[in-house]
Amino acid sequence: MGIGHYGWAAIFTMPDMEMSERQRKYLRGLGHSLNPVLLIGSAGLTPAVVAEAKRALQDHELIKVKFRGAERAARDAGLAELATSTQSVLVHRIGHTALYYKRRNDKPGIVIPDA
C-alpha cells in the first residue's frame, strides 16, 4: 500500500497549477543547488511555519523545505498540508526534503518553459 513512483505528484499538486513533467524537471534543476530555507521539526506544521513558508515563497518562488522528526505518514501529510496551506505546488520530494513552487503574481522571477 504505497504511493507509486509518480503517484505522490498527483496527490500533492494543486489543481489550478498543473505542471508537465518537463516543467517539474526544469524546476528540480533550479532547486538542486538550493539550501533548505525552512526546517520543520518535531512540532510539525504550525501556523508560524506556514507563515514563514508563505513569506519565503513570496520572496523566492522556489523553496526547499526539510521535514524532520516525524514518521513517514505524518511527514507525507505535513508536506501535503504545507502545499495546500501555501497554495503552492510540491514539485519534488526525496526523503525528508521537498521542493515547493508558487508563481509570484506581481513580479515573477522564474520563467518556466511551456509544457
Beta strands, then each sheet from edge to edge (+ up, - down):
strand 1: 38-40
strand 2: 62-67
strand 3: 89-94
strand 4: 97-101
sheet 1: 1+ 2+ 4- 3+
end
